[in-house]
Structures are given as structure tokens and as C-alpha cells.
Amino acid sequence: MPAFGADPVRKWERRYALTTEYAIKATYGKLIELATRSAYDPARPTTQVVVDRPPAALPSEVRLVRTLDGGGAVLELPRYFDFRIAATALAQAGTHLTDIAGNRGIILVTLWTRDATRLPPQSRVLFEQPLVTMPGTRRIAALIPVAALSDFLVAAPARGATIEHVYDY
């Protein structure tokens, strides 16, 4: 927008007002960022889980933290998208997750399915929605007990379900 032309005083006023508003908002955002960084550590890219027994060969993205009395182990897995991949690899190796980041209760899992997928006992469906990009397929968000997660990750493909995401806290 040119600085001169019809009604230049109004143009300069608007430019000054918007520039000032954006500068104040940027400064405010920076102050919030600094306060947050002083109060919280950055999010770690890994999370720790407890398993009933470590697999014979650890997947490349999984690290053994320590072994526990009784044969169990504490493992470090990647977070976010790669958590599902690592947890599935452990489940396929016969290892069962018993604790995820200190949680032994439930975990949120989203999956895609065309048919009624049987969920483990004590699971609860939060919502279902059709996937517009894949007609006939729907997304299910379910709360699944941590103790049943490993078996579910292994059985889901045979039941016609694709695990979309395992929310790792």
C-alpha cells in the first residue's frame, strides 16, 4: 500500500496503529515465552515405560534404562508419532507395557477401521467420526487400559484396524 495518495494522514494513522499493536503483541508473546522457559523445562523427546520383560533384541529407537527385580525393565521410547512404532515393535516381540510415564491406568488411542473393532475389556470409546477422505472408514478415539495396550497393538491389524496414534502423555 503506497504511503502517499488519497487521504495520506489516514493511511499513516492506520499504519502507525497496526505497527504499534503488532509490536505490543510481539513483546507480550516474548515475555510469556521467557516466563514459561524460566518455570518449565523443555519437553523431552523421550518417555520411559515399564515392561514385564525386555525383548531379546531392543528395537533401534528403544534404550534400556535399567532392569527391575522380577524380570521387568525400564525402557526409554521416543515420544509423539514414533511412540506407536516403538510400542508396536515391543508388543510384536512379546513384551507387554505395564506403565507408561508413571501411568498404569488408561491411554488414549486413535484408530481407523471399516468394521466394528473389538476393544479390550474396560475400554471406552470417546468418539467416532467418519473419515471423509476414506469413504467407509471411521476414526475411533478410545481409552484403553495400559495393561491391554500391547495385545491390542498386535491384534488390531488382524481385526481390520489401523492404529493412527497412541498418545504417550
Secondary structure, DSSP 8 states (H G I E B T S, - for coil): --SSSSSHHHHHHHHHHHHHHHHHHHHHHHHHHHHHHHHS----SEEEEEESS--SS--TT-EEEEE-TTS-EEEEEE-THHHHHHHHHHHHTT--EEEETTB-SEEEEEEEESS-----TT-EEEEEEE-TTSTT-EEEEEEEEHHHHHHHHHHTGGGTEEEEEE---
